[in-house]
């Protein structure tokens, strides 16, 4: 039978070989690709506008992913995915404050790389990687999609600042791994030492870039501490393990996919306190309902 990703990849490959469609349907027509800047012009324009090169790299990658996702979502094999995304959009209206605390940058990364569908628990990202591999697409497509697929939201302690060639960098400690990473905050928010951020980091796209990218607008948990959220993670992982149905359950699995599809969307929605243009402020712990301001 194979996974959903295998079925989608085989279908695309068959249609390409039989000339029912050509590759342009999945990597966009030449005109659309140029319009979207996938010829490198979008990356160049962003850098010339002053954007950090690492952020510009991933911004171009997200444009590519959205084009793939549009084509794959229309396939019968991905109807479960399309339904789940549409339902979440209706429920959480991810347009950013004041309409919703869920920003487009957060929601798109969740929808493309965290939301699982099908019995094989695929994501749009894993499907794109399988299609790219099966149809012989250029290796740079996988190189740009894979780190986004492997990323996750996480809780990070603000450890201070560092200076980089591309401006000030925030030092963020991953409370799960203990690693301290030098990060460019794409939204511009630099924060203060001791804060707990809930956000997503992407790794340096090329060796010449020595820092990660905070790719979503930071969610700052006002009453959050490292130990409080480590305790929460331990409780939630234990509950997930007790319910069964997963081959492996650990902190990274929890932060990536949650115990339910909309677990982290719901947390942000219920924990919202306030916002400013470059940051959103939350309070509370997901499993302590009385601690959540909007519960």
N, C-alpha and C positions, 0 to 999 in steps of 0.2 A: 504493500500500500504506500508506504513512505509518509513523510511528514507533509504538512500543508506547504511548507517552503519547497519541498521536492516536487510536489504536484504543480505548483505555480511555475517553478523553473522549467519543468518538462513541457508544460503547456506553451510557455513563451518560446522555448527552443524549437518545438515542433512547428509553431506558427511561423517562426522566422525561416525555417528550412523549407516550408511549403509555400513561402511567399504570401501567406495570408496577411501578415504584417511584417514590417521590417523593424530593425533595431530602433529606428527613430521614435517609435511609439513608446519606448521605455527609457530612452535617454534624451528624448525631446527632438523635434525636428531641428534642422540647422538654424532656422530662423528663430525658433523659441529659445534654443540654447544660447545663441548670440544675444538675444534680447535679455535673457536672464543673467548674462555675464559668465556662462560656463566655459567660454573661450579664454577665461582669465581676466577679462576686462573688469568684472565686478570686484575681484580681489584687488586689482590695481587701483580702481576708483576709491575703494574704502581706505586703502593705505594712504593715498594722496589726500584724502579728506581728514587724515589724522588718526584713523582707527588703528589699534594694535594689530600687527601682522597675524598673530595667532588667532585673534578673533575674526579677522577678515577671512582667513582660511576656512574656518568652520562656518561662517556665514554663507560663504559660497557653497560649502558642502550641504547645508540645510536646504538651499535652493534646489540642488540636485535631488536630494531625498524627497522633497515635496513633489517633484515631478514624477519620480518613480511611484510614490505612494498614491498619487492621483490615478495612475494607470492600473496599478495592482488592485486598488480598492474597488474598482469596477468589475473585477473578476468574481465569478460565483464562489470560488474557493476562499475569498476574503470577505464574504458577506458578514460573517461574525464580527470581524474587525470594524467594518464600516458602520455596523449597527452600534457597537460599543462606543465608538468615537462620537457618533451623532448624539447618542444618549447623554454622554458626558458633557458635550458642548451645550446641549439644551439645559442641563441641570446646573452647570457651574458658570456658564457664559464667560469663557476665559478671555476677557478683554482688558484685564488689569483694573486697578482701582480708578475711580470710585465705583465702577460697575461691579467688579468682582476682584477678590484678592488673587485669583489665578491669572497670571500674566500669559501672554501669548508665547513668550520664550520658554516658560516653564511647561505649559500645556503641550506645545509642539514636541518638545523633547520626550515628554511622557508618552504622547500618542505614537511617536515614531519608534521609540527604543525601549519602552518599559511595558506598554500594554500588550499582554499576551493573548493569543487567540488560537483556536483549534486544539485538538487533543495533544498535539506535540508542543504546545505552548510556544508558538513562534511569535516574533514581533515583526513589525514592518521592516526593521533593520535587518533581521536575520533573513527575511525573504529577499530583500534587495541583494544581500551578499550572495545568496544562493543563485539568484538569477544572473548576477554579474559573473560568477564562476562558471555556470553552466553554458552561458552564451558567449564566452570568450571576450568579454568586455575588457577595456584597458585596466591594468592593475591599479591605477591611481584611484579608480572608483572605490574599490575595496579599501584602499589605504585611507581614504577620507571618511568612509562610512563606519569602518570597524571600531575606531576609538570612540565614536559617538555611541555605537551599540554597546560597547563595554562599559560605558560610563553609568553613573547612578547619582541620585540625590544623596546627600549625606549631611551630617551635623559636624560642624567645624568650629573650633575655638580660635578666636582672633588672638594671635600671639605677638602682634606688633607689625612694624613696617620695615621694608627693605627698599633700596633704590636699585632700579634696573635701567638698562639702556633705553627702554621705551617708557620710562616714567616710574612712579612709585608702585611698589608691589606689596600686597597684603600677605602676611605669613599666616597660613591657616593650618591648624592641626586637626586631622581626621580623628574623631574620637574612637573609631573602630580600629583603625590600623596603627594609630599613634604617629603617623608620618606628618612632618611639618613641610608644607609646600609653599613655594613662592608663586603668588597668583596675581594676574592682572584682572581687575574687576571691570568687566565690560560696561556695566551700568554707570561706572564712575564713583560708586560709593566705596569709601575707604574704611569707615567704621572706627571702632576703638578697641584697644586690647581688652580681653576678657569677655567680649561679646560671643554669643553662640549663634552661628549662622547655619541656616538650612538652605543649601544650594547645590548646584551641580558644577563640578570641575571637569575640564577637558585637558588632556595632556599636551605638552609641546608638540606641535604637528611636524616639526623638523628638528634635527639635532642643533641647528644654529640658534634656535629659540629655547631659552633655558627656564621658562616659566609656564605654569598652567594658566588656564583661562576660567574665570568665574563667568559662565556663559548665561546664567539666568540672573534676573534681578534678585539680590540677596533678600532672603527672609530672615529677619533678626528676631530671635526668640528672647523677649525682654526678661522673662523670669527663668531662662534656661541656664542650666549648668551642665558641665560634662558628666558628672556622676548621676544627676537626675535622669539624663537621657540614656546613659549606659544601663541604668536600672530598668528603665522602660524597655529598651531593646531586649534585654535578657528576659523580661516577662513575656513580651510579644513573641519572641522566638520559641520560648517554651510552649506557648499556646499553639503556635503553628505546627510545631513538632507533634504535639498531642493529638491534633486533628488528623494528622497523616495526609496521604495523598501527594506528597512531594518526595522526590528522591533525596534531596538534601535541603536542610533548613539552617541558615546561619544569619548573622547580622547583615551581610551584604545582600542576601536574598530578600530579607525583610525590607531593606532600604530601596532595593531595585523594584520589586513587584508588589510588596505588601501582602498582608493576609487576604485581602480582596482587591479587585481591580482599582476601585476608587478610594482605597484607604487613605492615601496621601493627599488626594484631591480634597477629600472630606476634612482631613486635619487642617489644611490651610484655610478652608472655608470657615470652619468653626473657630479657629485660633486667631483670626484676624482682629487686630486692634486699631492700627492706623497706618499711614503711609506718607512717604514723600517721593519726589520724582525718581530717586535712585535707590530706594529701599522700601521694603514692606515689613511692618512690625507685627509679630505674633506673640501669643502668650499661651501657656498651658502645655499639658502632656496628652498625647493622643488617647490613652486609655483611662484618664482621670477626667471624666466628663465635666464635673463641676469646675475644673480649672480652665475650661475653654470658654472664652468670652461670648461666642455666638451660639453656644450649645442650647 
